[in-house]
Amino acid sequence: MTRLRISRARKLSKRVASCVPGDRIPGGRLVVERIGVNGSDITFLGLNSNVEDCDYRPHTTGKPWCGGAGWPFHHGRVSDARLAICQDRRGRPVVAFAWINPLRRAQWIVVDQPGLREVYPVAAHLPVRVTTVSLGERPDVAFHYAQYDDRGVLLVRKTLITAIAG
């Protein structure tokens, strides 16, 4: 299971500022920090009704973050998964990050990984930033996942196919 911490932006001010340089995020905003098997990230509401995220994995390029995303946040959802792929120091892709919009009753999102399933708690009414290391040679990345309610009842099982924008 991923570790989850919810803090105020003022408590993580240096990390938030390094994620969105130049934006002054109000100190009272909630920041969701997830630490998983393949990477970690912070997600929070930015300015102008956007949701912001910065991704991290040790031994990848980029300092302090190896990837990130910002996207309009309307009606509790993002309309694009905003794929980010982090590379090792030799330029090889090693992990991909994307947002999944939780269903209204969802408490857990479970993502298939090679040899395991990673559990992400839903928090702060924000999309959940998930990872996969199942990176093929194609330009798109598949995230196989399921969503469960607070009693562990399966709500949906899906595959999200996403690609780098542009």
NORRA-V501960 format. One record per backbone hydrogen bond with DSSP energy under -1.0 kcal/mol. CO is the residue of the C=O (numbers start at 1). NH is the residue of the N-H. E is the energy in kcal/mol with one decimal. If there is no record, write none. Layout:
co=<CO:CO>
nh=<NH:NH>
e=<E:E>
This chain:
co=<3:5:7:8:8:12:13:14:15:16:20:23:26:27:29:31:32:33:34:35:39:40:41:42:43:44:49:50:51:52:53:54:55:55:56:67:69:71:74:77:81:84:86:86:87:88:92:95:96:97:98:100:103:107:108:109:110:111:113:116:118:119:120:123:128:130:132:133:141:143:144:145:146:147:147:148:148:149:153:156:158:160:162>
nh=<35:33:31:11:12:16:17:18:19:20:23:25:29:10:9:7:43:5:41:3:36:56:34:54:32:52:73:46:71:44:69:42:66:67:40:55:53:51:77:74:99:97:94:95:61:91:88:86:132:84:130:128:106:122:148:120:146:118:116:113:111:2:109:126:100:98:96:135:162:160:112:158:110:155:156:107:108:152:149:147:145:143:141>
e=<-2.3:-3.1:-3.2:-1.2:-1.1:-2.8:-2.6:-1.9:-1.1:-2.1:-2.0:-1.0:-1.8:-2.4:-2.5:-2.4:-2.3:-2.3:-2.0:-2.9:-2.7:-3.0:-2.2:-1.8:-3.1:-3.3:-3.1:-2.8:-1.9:-2.0:-2.2:-1.8:-2.1:-1.2:-2.8:-3.1:-2.1:-2.8:-1.3:-1.9:-2.4:-3.0:-2.9:-1.3:-2.4:-2.2:-2.8:-2.8:-1.7:-2.2:-3.1:-2.7:-1.3:-2.3:-2.5:-3.1:-2.0:-3.0:-1.8:-3.1:-2.8:-3.0:-2.5:-1.7:-2.2:-1.9:-2.6:-1.8:-2.4:-2.8:-2.9:-2.8:-2.9:-3.4:-1.3:-3.2:-1.9:-1.8:-2.1:-2.6:-2.7:-2.7:-3.2>
